[in-house]
Amino acid sequence: MTRRQYLGVVVSSTYEDLKEHRAALMSAIQGQHLHAVAMESDSARPVTVVESSLEKVRDAAAYVAIISRRYGSVPECGTNPDALSLTHLEFREAVRLGLPILVFIMGSGHLLTEDGVELDPEKRRKLAEFREEAKFAGGEVHQVYKEFNDLAEFAASATQAVAELRRVLDVPVLEPVVEADDHIPAAPALYAKPRYLGSHDFVGREAQLETLNDWARPAGQHSVLLFEAIGGSGKSILTWEWATRHALGVRGDWAGRFWYSFYEAGAVMSDFCRRALAYMTGKPVKAFAGKRQAELTELLVSELEARPWLLVLDGLERVLVAYHRVDAAQVSDENAGGSDEIAHRDPCAAIRPEDEELLRHLAGASPSRILITSRLVPRVLLNPSSQAIPGVLHERLPGLRPAEAEALLRACGVTGASAAMRSFLQRHCDCHPLVTGIVAGLVNEYLPARGDFDRWSADLEHGGSLEVGQLDLVQKRNHVLYTAIGVLPDGSRQLLSTLALLPYAVDYRTLNALSPHRESTTAARDLTSTVSDLERRGLLQHDRSTGQYDLHPVVRAVAAAKLESGDRELLGTRVVDYFSTRTTSRYGEVSSLEEVRDDLTLVRTLLQIGRLKAAADFWFAGLQSVLVEQLEARSEMLSLLRPFFGSTWSSPVAELPDGDVANLVNSIAGCMYSNGDLEQAQEVCEVALRLSITGNEPDETVVNLSNLALVVSQRNRLASSRRLIWLNIELAESDGRVANVLRARRAAFVWLARAGWVEDAEEMWQTLPRIAGQGDLAKPLCYAALDRAWFDFEKGVLTAKDLDRVETEGREHGYRYVVRTALKLRGLWRAERGEWARSAAELSEAVRMGREVGVHDARAEAGLALTQLHLGELREPAQVAARLAGERECADGALARLWLEIGDVEQARKHALAAYRWAWADGEPYTWGFNLERARRLLVELGADIPVLPAYDPAADAEFPWEADVRAFMDTLRE
């Protein structure tokens, strides 16, 4: 998520001689619903005064200077080599940043006291230079320069100039200036990706700041501090405040400070690692682009253990299963952390296993400190008793203290009785920071008495109508947000609700296209007014550095949930109409999810407004093929297609034709198969088969029966899978279409090849239809060529030319799985020939491609570890082998060889026995022949006894209930 830059305006001047002028200026600023950033509201901070002053300018939206006849204090420190005053330093920083600037210079006619005149000669010279510099520092940015000769003239000029400034800040940024990816400051300067830009000043949290101080000190026992809290509790602003304004005061030996937000589009753990390493080493990000996550983890941990770095990971919940869904940005706290709806995954597990490995290492990365914020605690950081593992300090972030919540309310311009404010905020939202800000917006928009808390809270049609009863904190928070949304003007409500349908921030072009005022003759002015209204209420955020408009995750979730069906249809249609014009027409050239982001948004929105048939039609028109074949985006598919199903994956919606549903279910089954969830994949395949039979769809029935046979064989039921495959051949030949016959006979060839029935496999290969691979036949023929290459590899007759042909064909058609598997096969082939370096290169790329899409390829991983061992490149071999053995999918045969090469005969024997038992399957003749022979030879090499296992028992191989339905369907095809 992109944080908005709050409308803070720096008030910069000398103090004692301009107290009245500063008060008048701050009154003008607050009168325009802007926030005055001034020394009057400063609290003591353990950082240099120069750093504190410049941070205020960097965090602000605009800058105002009042230059009198005094130059002001000059800090003596290394960061001020020119001995400039604070006001002068702040002014130059504002110019450098390109902020809108207002400059008020005291004229010669202004009455002065003796203390109001600069007497120091050197300072008088610098003051004269500063006054001239301030006149001509403008450019393309907005700048106002005015002289004043008395307080009244100044107050009038300030009121007028600040009103104009407000209009400037309300103008949408059409062409945002985006910082180049590799523009990373040199350590130890703070590197933030991106900078946190909150909606209000930081207040309170003294207890948490003290906890952070104690944790960060060199004697601290924990490398990781994790703040857990529901959305809107102020996790981000707390950690930003401490990291930027307190951390340097706790210890002065930080090698550097790196802030990384996972709310940003494209923010993933691998990107975090690359940017952290670039910052730490001074190298460009691209220097780490080709490195695997495991290598990045190793390099990062090495840097963290060498010197004390401070890393902040904000919003880490976004890498967890609970938020890996199509509507992640709209997930409410009450719906996160429960059971996973995609594939029975642990909601608190990381989406990518390698992310968990990194988090585990961070817990021991002393002397560095890693500060994490998250709505959920990653499971890897907890032990089986749900307590934090060694090296991790887990803190739950409470609401603000009543006095702190009151201070926040007053900082937003609200006035009233202290006791009433504290009581209300405690009762209605437990002093939740986000809700406190929303309450401030309600009070400030209370027309009978803007900003008057006492009047607003007593009005039974406004604050007096809020009744929270016995609601818990999340319910209280949502109740106040519902109220805030409910009182919005129609245009503001429509724009907020429309943006809530989208999972990400939008630029001005999109904001304008989705505007509720498009048909108005004053559309631009009305949109500006609506955006300003939402910003004043704390409901919309704008980041001036990127030009993006966004909603806080909690606001988005609540606003989306509040939409009535009629409004959802109306506003969703507006989104659909806009994104329909932005979808890609060149699916064949797509190589990343970002290239089809608008297409995915279109499908998501259609699903949100209940237009399932339209969503399905668009999905089948090309997007499905892109995600399946070109991107292997299986997890994204599961998330996207979830709304097509009821409470389980086996209960598809009834609104679609059986053929469409069968196709969707088949896609889901493929995803589950790839994820290793074989039991659920079989259940879903059975649903798809019944639907295709009911819908009288021979093509889909052949596809679904073929997939069922594949899943059953992967569950090691070879006899059953063979029966299903030959039943499918009969079905395909009853239908008679070439594509169906090819699919069925190809499945038979694969079964025979894997079972080691060499002569039967060769005979089946000769029966495959010999046709050109065009159109719908391109895929089965390309995959058949890959199947043949595997068979030749097992027989020992594979050639480099065969492999090159398969890989080339896979790349030409955009079949990512074929390319990835061809690379793996070439790596294993080269390993058998002792070409370890070339094998490692091929297997490394295959593993990278798998991990990139969340696929753990057990055989490729073990093969790569073996090649690296031979090359002397495998650090801690036993630990690597143990980690591979602990994965959900384990290639026991390959692991046995790895353990043997490491020298651990006991572990090698254990895995060789497991490989033999798995390859035995149902017993002779239904065994995995080639795998069984490999395991037998390895056991002999290890001096282990060959297990005596039971033969095939036909009585244990009962038919599935639906096999009779398939035969009955074949009878109808023959009629």
C-alpha positions, 0 to 999 in steps of 0.5 A: 500500500502507498502511504499518503503524504499528510498535509503538513506545512513546516513553520520555519523562523526564529522564535522569540522575536516572532511568537505572535507572527507564528501564532497568526500563521499557524491559525491560517494554516489550521483554518485551511485544514492543513497541519502546522509543523512547528517547534511549539509541538516538538518533543525532545528527541535523542537525535541532533537538532539538524537531523530533527529539523530536516526530517520535518521538512522531508515529511511535509507537503509545503514549507513557510519561512518568516525571515525577520532581522535576526539570523537565529541559532547556528548548530555546531555539528559535523552536518552543518559545515557552513555554519548556517542557521536552522531556518536557513538549513530548512529553507535549502532542504525545502528548495532541494525537495521541490516543495511549495514555498511561502516566504515572508520577509520583514520589511524596513518599516516594521517596528523592532525591539533591541532584541529583534536586531541581529548584532553579530557581524558574521550572522548579519552577513549571512542574514543578508545573503539568506534574504536575497537567496529566499527571493530567487530560489523559486523555479517550477515549484509554487513560491510566494514572496511577500514583505510585511511591515506590521503584524496585521499586514502579515496576518492578512498576507499569510491568510491569503497565501495559505488559502492559495497554497491549499488550492495548490496542494489539492491539484492532482499530480498528473506526472509523478516524480518516481525515484529510480529503483537503484537510487539508494543512499550510502550507508549509514544514511537512512534508506526507506523504500518508500518513506512512510508518510502518515496522516498525522503527527506522532503522539505518545507511545512512551512505553513502546518507545522505551521498549524499543530503546531497551531492545536495540541496545547492544546488550539486548538479547533479541535480534527481532522485535515484532509488534503485532496489532490489528489494522490501524493501531499505529504500528507503522508510525510508531516504528517509523518515529523510532527508527528515524528519530530515536534509534540514533540516540540509543546507539551510535554504531548503527552501520545503517538503517533500512525501512521496507514496506510490504504494503507496496505493489511488488513488495516481496521478501526477495526484493527486500533482500536485494535492496538491503544488500545493495544498501549494505554493500554499495552495489546496484540492485541489479547486481543481486538480480540473478541470485536465488533466495537461499543465496540472498539469505546467506549473503544478508545474514552474513552482513547482519552478523558482521556489523549492527544494521537496523532493518524495519519490515513493515506490514509483514503479514502481506507475505503470509498465506492469510493475505495471499488472496485476490482481495488481500487489500480488502481482508478484514482483521476478523477474517484474517488468521482463520482457516485458509480457503485455498488449499488447507494451508496454515494462514500464518505460514509464509507463502514461500518456504524460502521466506520462512527460512530467512525469517528463521535466520533473522532471529539469530542475526546479532548484533543487528536488529530487525524490527517487524510489524504485522497483523499476524505473527509468522508461524516460523517465529513461534514454537509449538507452544505458540511462544516466540522462538529464541531471539524474537521479542513479541509485543502486542501493540495496545491502543493509545493512552487516553491522554495520547488519544486526546493529544491526537484529536487536538492535533487535528484541530478539535477542541473540547473538554479533556475528560469528555474526549478521553471518556468517549475515545476509551469507550467507543474505540479503546483509543485506537489511533486510526479511529481517533483520526476518523473521529476528528474528521467527523467532528471537523465536518460537523456543520453546526460547530466545526471542530467542537467536540462537546457539541458534536458528541452531545448531538443525538444525530451525530456523535451522540448516536454512536452506541457500541454496547459490548462490541470488541475492539475490531467491532468498535473500530468498524462501527465508527468507520461505518458511521464516518462513511455513512455521513459522507456526501454522495460524491465522496461516498461513491469515490471511496466505495469505488476505490475500495473495490480495487486492491491497490493504489491508483494514479490520477488518470484512474481516479479521474476515470472512476470519478462520480462527477464525470458527467458534470460540467465542473467535473475537475473542480468537483473531483478536487473538492471530493478528494479534499473532503475524503483527505480531511476526514482521514479516509483517503491518502495521497502520496505526492512523491508518486502521485498515487491515491490509496486507502488505509487497508482497514478503511478499504476493508470496511468500505468494501464490506459496507457496499449494498448490492445495488451500489456494488453493481453500479460502482463495480460496473464503472470499474469494469467499463474503465478496465475493459479498455486497458486489458491486453490483446497480446497474451502471447507476449506476456511474461509477468503478472504485472502485464495482466494486472488490469485483466486480473482487476477486471475479473476480480471486479466482475466477481465482486459484483456477481457477474460470474458468467462475464468473469468466466467468459473473460477468463476462458478467452485467454487469461487462463492460458497465460496464468497456466502455461506462460506464468505457472501462476497456480497460487494466484489462480486459486485465489482469483477463482475462489468466488466461483465456489461455495464453502468448499472447492467441491461445491461450485456455484450453480449460475454457470453452465456445466461445461464452464464449471467443469473447466474451472474445476479442472483448472483448480484441480491442476493447481492443487496437483501442482501444490501437492494437495493430492487428496483434495485434487482428486475430490475436485477432479471427481466433481469436474468429471461428473459435471462434464458427463452431465453436460454431455461434454466428451472433450472435457470428460476425456480431459478430466478422466485423464487428470484423475488418472494422473492424480491417482497414480501420483497417490501411488495407486498404479493399478487403479490409474492404469485401469482409468487410463485404459478406460479413457482410451476407450472413451476417446476412441468412442468419441473419435476426435484426434485430440482426445485420442492423442491425450488418452494414448499419451497418458498411457505412454507415460504410465507404461514408461514410468512403470518400466514396461519398455516394450509396451511403452514403445508400442504405445508411442507408435500408436500416437497420432502423427500430426502437426502441432498446431492450434489445440494440438500444439500443447499435447504434442509438446508435452508428449515430446517432453514425456519421450525425453524422460523415457529416453533418459531412463533408458540411457539413450537421451541426447543433447539434441533431443533436449534442445528440441524440447526446450526450444519448442516449449519456449516457442509456445510459451509453455513454462512448465516444459522449459523448466522441466527440460532444464531439470532433465538436462541437469540430471542428464549432465550429472550422470555424465559427471559434468557437474558445473554444467549440471549445476547451471541447468538445475539452478535455473530449473530450481529458480523457475520453480521457486519463483512460482512457489513450486518445490521441485524435490528432485531438482533441489536434491540434484542441485545439492549433489552437484554443488557438493561435487563442486565444493560449493555446498555449505553445511551439506548435512543441514541442506540434506536435512532441510530437503528431507523435511519438505512436504515432498521429498525425493528419497532416491536422490536424497539417499545418493546425497547422504551417501556422498556426504558420508552419512550411511545411516541416513542414506540407507533410511532414504534408500529404503523409503525410495524402494517402498514408494517405488514398489507401489501396489506390488508387482507388476504395478511398480515404478520400474526404473525408480525401483531398480535405482533404489535396489542398486543403491541398497546393494551398494549400501550393503542393506537387505532388499525389503520383501514387500507384498505382491499386488492384491486385486481385492484391494483395488476396488473400482471408483463409484463413478467408473460406471458413469463413464461407461454409461456415457460411452454407451451414449456416444456409441449410439 
